[in-house]
Amino acid sequence: MIYRDDLAAAQRLGREAHDAMEAWVSAPADAPDVPGAVLEGHAKRLRESRERIRALIAEHGQRDDLSAALSENEEFHKSLGLSIRDKPELEPEEE
């Protein structure tokens, strides 16, 4: 499979981001605070991993391994309460 390394990298990126965010969600109330920028970085990497998988599907078609990876990634989003969007919302322009 030509895309095996790309898929593995996208899955690893998504899993690492999910695990880091899950650790924060599951941390006790007295755990040290995690800066919002760090959490947003994890969320961004999770979104990026999903987009990489979607790009592989666009390039190689619907394949079982790619579909399974996308499903797993979307479950990561859902388990953290993150929305799944195909495109990020545009920020309002300042006048």
N, C-alpha and C positions, 0 to 999 in steps of 0.2 A: 504494500500500500504506500503510495507516494506521500500521502498526507499524515502518516502515522506519527511522525515527530511533532508536527504542528498540532495535531489533536492531543497528544500527550502533554505538550506544553500548555495548551489552553486548559485542559482538565486540571493540571497541577496548579496553575495560577488561580483558577476558580476555587479549588479545594482549599488552598492555603488562605485565600481571602475569606472564605466561609468559616474555616476553623478559627481564624483570628477574631472574626466578629462574633462567632458563637461563644468563644471564651469570654469575650466582654459581656455578652448578654447573660451568660451563666455565672459571672463573677459575683461574689458576695457583696453586699451593700457597702462594706467597709474597705473594699479593694481600692487601690489607687485609681484616680481618674485617668481616663484615656482621652487625650485631646481630640476634639471634633475633627481636626484635619487628618488625624491618623485613621479614624473611623471612615471618613469620606474617602480616603485613599484605598482602604480595603473594599469599600462599596464600588469604587471606580474600577478596581482590578477585577471584581466579580462581574461587572457589566462588560468589561473588555473581553473577558474570557468567553462570555456568552456570544458576543459579537464575532469573535474569532471562530467559534464553532458554527455559527450561522453562515459565515463566509465560506467555510469549508463545505457546508451543505450546498450553498449556491454554486460552488465550483465543481463539486464531485457528485452532486445529486443526493437524493434521500438514500442513505445507507444505514443499516442497522446500528453500526457502531457510532455513527455521527448522531443519529436520532436518540440513542441511549445517552450519549454525552450531553446533548441539549436538554433532555428530560431531567437528568441529574442536576445540571446547572440551574434549571428553572426551579427545581425543588430547593436548592440552596437559597435562592431568592425568597421563595415562599416561606421557608422555615425561619428566615430572619425578619419577615414582615416587609420585605422590599418589594416595590412594584416592578413588574416586568414590562418594559416599554421597548418598542422597536426603535424609537428615536427619543432622545432626551427632550424635555420641554424647553422651549426657547425662553430665555430670560427677557423680561420686558426691557425695551430700550429706554435709556434715560433721555429726557428731552432737554 
